[in-house]
């Protein structure tokens, strides 16, 4: 880890050629959802589309597939087998490999739950995934309890997006609110595990152990259920558009906060909900493209 970090600027948006097609802009898979938590994977999937992905597939327990499919017709869905109570059961390795085939980036975790079947699914993905991967929410929680990150296939880029509680479980340490300490802890973890950490908070820290981005966009209205799921979709979309992992994370965090600021300017922070970020995302990208064009 460098003795002193220099905070990096907001990365440049990925190119969007006029002659591009769905494959050009990335095919992403988001694995998540459970009974009572279908909204998480819906938010992630739509935010990936709103970030420019060519194709988004949500892999969800079959018991909630109709709900997810009905939320947004532009999201493709595939059902995972469940028991009589609608809970996810073990997904065979060959089924996981078929899900991953042809995808440019993967996200797993939003609303997925923390059952033994989820733990086994996360373990298989960490071992077999060879494209960029985002671990969020319940995927992080089961990884913390089972030490799964140590078994990850490190040939693929990986981004983790913990809030302080999740990061505390991963590191087994209390997380300081002091910026310098948060940066040092995130950088140490990123370097030792060869991944990028997005440590969420009022000044979200993004680091791969060598580079640092501290975000300054966003507001208190984003402290609401589902906001992190929107961020997961943004980041996996940028990975699918072939951005390098640190830059995808930094750009995604900044755009997420910009969308939050746009929503707050129109609705006020008190009454905002996470789906308002989905509406604001296209305006956030337009703002960022305009700023980039003047450089």
C-alpha positions in Angstrom: 0.0 0.0 0.0 1.4 3.5 -0.8 2.5 5.5 2.2 0.2 8.3 1.0 -2.6 8.1 -1.5 -3.5 10.8 -4.0 -7.3 11.0 -4.5 -7.9 10.3 -8.2 -10.4 12.2 -10.4 -13.7 10.8 -11.7 -12.9 8.3 -14.4 -14.0 8.9 -18.0 -17.2 7.3 -19.2 -16.8 4.2 -21.5 -17.0 4.8 -25.3 -20.4 4.2 -26.9 -19.9 3.8 -30.6 -22.8 4.6 -32.9 -22.4 1.3 -34.7 -22.5 -0.7 -31.5 -24.9 -3.5 -30.7 -26.1 -5.4 -27.6 -22.8 -7.3 -27.4 -20.8 -4.2 -27.7 -22.4 -2.7 -24.5 -22.1 -5.9 -22.4 -24.2 -8.8 -21.3 -24.5 -8.9 -17.6 -26.0 -11.4 -15.1 -27.3 -10.4 -11.7 -28.1 -13.2 -9.3 -30.3 -12.3 -6.4 -33.7 -12.0 -4.8 -35.7 -14.2 -2.4 -39.2 -14.4 -1.1 -40.0 -10.9 0.2 -36.8 -9.5 -1.3 -37.6 -9.4 -5.0 -37.2 -5.6 -5.1 -33.4 -5.8 -4.6 -32.7 -7.7 -7.8 -35.3 -5.6 -9.7 -33.5 -2.4 -8.7 -30.0 -3.8 -9.6 -31.2 -5.1 -13.0 -32.9 -1.8 -14.0 -30.0 0.3 -12.9 -27.7 -1.9 -15.1 -29.9 -1.1 -18.1 -30.0 2.6 -17.2 -26.2 2.5 -17.2 -26.1 1.3 -20.7 -25.8 -2.5 -20.6 -26.8 -4.2 -23.9 -28.5 -7.2 -22.1 -29.3 -7.8 -18.5 -30.4 -11.2 -17.1 -31.7 -11.6 -13.6 -31.2 -15.1 -12.2 -33.7 -15.5 -9.3 -35.5 -18.2 -7.4 -38.3 -19.5 -9.5 -40.8 -18.6 -6.8 -40.2 -14.8 -7.5 -39.4 -15.0 -11.2 -42.8 -13.7 -12.3 -42.6 -10.7 -10.0 -39.1 -9.8 -11.3 -40.2 -10.3 -14.9 -43.2 -8.1 -14.4 -41.2 -5.2 -12.9 -39.4 -4.3 -16.1 -40.0 -6.0 -19.4 -36.5 -5.1 -20.7 -34.9 -7.4 -18.1 -34.5 -11.1 -19.0 -35.1 -13.6 -16.3 -34.1 -17.1 -15.5 -35.4 -19.2 -12.7 -33.4 -21.1 -10.1 -34.9 -24.2 -8.5 -36.7 -23.9 -5.1 -38.2 -26.1 -2.5 -41.9 -26.4 -1.6 -41.7 -23.2 0.5 -40.1 -21.2 -2.4 -36.6 -21.1 -1.0 -33.5 -21.6 -3.1 -32.1 -25.1 -3.2 -28.6 -26.1 -4.2 -27.7 -25.1 -7.7 -25.6 -27.7 -9.5 -22.1 -26.6 -10.8 -23.1 -27.3 -14.4 -26.1 -25.1 -14.0 -24.0 -22.3 -12.6 -21.5 -22.7 -15.5 -24.4 -22.5 -18.0 -25.6 -19.3 -16.3 -22.2 -17.7 -16.5 -21.5 -18.7 -20.1 -21.5 -15.7 -22.5 -21.7 -13.1 -19.9 -19.3 -10.1 -19.7 -19.8 -9.4 -16.0 -21.6 -10.9 -13.0 -23.1 -9.5 -9.8 -24.4 -11.7 -7.0 -26.0 -10.9 -3.7 -28.9 -8.3 -3.7 -31.7 -9.8 -1.7 -30.4 -13.3 -2.0 -30.6 -14.4 1.6 -28.0 -16.3 3.7 -29.0 -19.9 3.5 -26.7 -22.9 3.0 -27.8 -23.1 -0.6 -26.8 -19.4 -1.1 -23.4 -20.1 0.5 -22.8 -23.0 -1.8 -23.8 -21.0 -4.8 -21.5 -18.1 -3.9 -18.6 -20.6 -3.4 -19.1 -22.1 -6.8 -19.2 -18.7 -8.5 -16.1 -17.5 -6.6 -14.2 -20.7 -7.8 -15.4 -20.8 -11.4 -16.1 -17.2 -12.5 -13.6 -15.9 -15.1 -15.2 -12.6 -15.9 -15.4 -9.5 -13.6 -17.5 -10.1 -10.6 -19.4 -7.8 -8.1 -20.1 -9.2 -4.6 -22.8 -7.3 -2.6 -25.1 -7.7 0.3 -25.8 -11.3 1.2 -23.0 -12.7 -1.0 -20.6 -10.7 1.3 -22.4 -11.9 4.4 -22.1 -15.6 3.6 -18.5 -15.0 2.4 -17.6 -13.5 5.7 -19.0 -16.4 7.7 -17.4 -19.1 5.5 -14.0 -17.5 4.5 -15.0 -17.9 0.8 -13.1 -14.9 -0.4 -9.8 -16.7 0.3 -10.8 -19.4 -2.2 -11.7 -17.0 -5.0 -10.4 -17.6 -8.5 -8.1 -14.5 -8.7 -7.8 -14.6 -12.5 -11.1 -12.6 -12.6 -11.4 -9.0 -11.4 -13.6 -8.6 -8.3 -15.3 -5.7 -6.6 -16.9 -5.9 -3.2 -19.4 -3.2 -2.1 -19.8 -3.5 1.7 -21.4 -1.0 4.0 -19.6 -0.6 7.3 -21.4 -3.4 9.0 -20.7 -5.9 6.2 -17.0 -4.8 6.1 -16.7 -5.2 9.9 -17.9 -8.8 9.5 -15.4 -9.4 6.6 -12.5 -8.0 8.5 -13.6 -9.0 12.0 -12.8 -5.5 13.2 -14.7 -2.4 14.2 -14.9 0.2 11.4 -13.7 3.6 12.3 -15.6 6.7 11.1 -12.2 8.4 10.7 -11.4 8.8 7.0 -7.7 7.9 7.3 -8.5 4.7 9.2 -11.3 3.7 6.8 -9.0 4.2 3.8 -6.2 2.2 5.4 -8.4 -0.7 6.4 -10.1 -0.8 2.9 -6.7 -0.6 1.2 -5.2 -3.3 3.3 -8.1 -5.6 2.6 -8.1 -4.8 -1.1 -4.4 -5.5 -1.4 -4.4 -8.7 0.6 -7.3 -10.1 -1.3 -6.4 -8.7 -4.8 -9.7 -7.0 -5.4 -11.4 -3.5 -5.3 -13.2 -2.4 -2.2 -16.1 0.0 -2.3 -16.6 0.9 1.4 -19.9 2.7 1.4 -20.8 5.7 3.5 -21.3 9.5 3.3 -17.8 9.7 1.7 -17.6 6.3 0.0 -14.0 5.0 -0.3 -12.9 3.1 -3.5 -9.5 1.4 -3.5 -7.7 -1.5 -4.9 -4.8 -1.1 -2.5 -2.8 1.1 -4.9 -5.3 3.7 -6.1 -7.9 5.7 -4.2 -11.1 7.5 -5.0 -13.2 9.3 -2.3 -16.6 10.2 -3.5 -18.2 13.6 -2.8 -21.6 13.2 -4.5 -24.8 12.1 -2.8 -27.0 13.1 0.1 -28.9 11.8 3.1 -31.9 10.9 1.0 -29.9 8.0 -0.3 -29.8 6.4 3.1 -32.8 4.3 2.1 -33.5 0.6 1.4 -32.5 -0.4 -2.1 -30.0 2.4 -2.7 -27.0 -0.1 -2.5 -28.8 -2.4 -5.0 -28.9 0.4 -7.5 -25.2 0.9 -7.1 -24.5 -2.8 -7.7 -26.3 -2.6 -11.0 -24.4 0.5 -12.1 -21.0 -1.0 -11.3 -21.7 -4.4 -12.9 -22.9 -2.6 -16.0 -19.7 -0.6 -16.3 -17.7 -3.8 -15.9 -19.7 -5.4 -18.7 -18.8 -2.4 -20.8 -15.1 -3.4 -20.3 -14.1 -0.8 -17.8 -11.2 -1.7 -15.5 -12.5 -2.6 -12.1 -11.2 0.3 -10.0 -12.4 2.8 -12.6 -15.8 1.1 -12.9 -16.2 1.3 -9.2 -15.2 4.9 -8.9 -17.3 6.1 -11.8 -20.2 4.1 -10.6 -20.1 5.5 -7.1 -19.9 9.0 -8.5 -22.8 8.6 -10.9 -24.9 6.9 -8.2 -24.4 10.0 -6.0 -25.1 12.4 -8.9 -28.4 10.5 -9.5 -29.2 10.9 -5.8 -28.5 14.7 -6.0 -30.8 15.0 -9.0 -33.6 13.1 -7.3 -33.1 15.2 -4.1 -33.3 18.4 -6.1 -36.6 17.4 -7.5 -38.2 15.6 -4.6 -36.2 16.6 -1.5 -34.1 14.1 0.4 -36.7 13.2 3.0 -39.2 11.6 0.6 -36.7 10.0 -1.8 -36.8 6.2 -2.4 -34.3 4.0 -4.3 -36.4 3.7 -7.4 -36.1 7.5 -7.8 -32.4 7.0 -8.5 -33.4 4.8 -11.5 -35.4 7.7 -13.0 -32.5 10.1 -12.3 -29.7 8.0 -13.7 -30.1 9.0 -17.4 -29.9 12.6 -16.3 -26.8 11.9 -14.3 -25.1 10.2 -17.3 -26.1 13.2 -19.5 -24.5 15.6 -17.0 -21.3 13.6 -16.8 -21.1 13.3 -20.6 -21.5 17.1 -20.9 -18.8 17.7 -18.4 -16.5 15.2 -20.1 -17.1 16.9 -23.5 -15.8 20.2 -22.2 -12.5 18.8 -21.0 
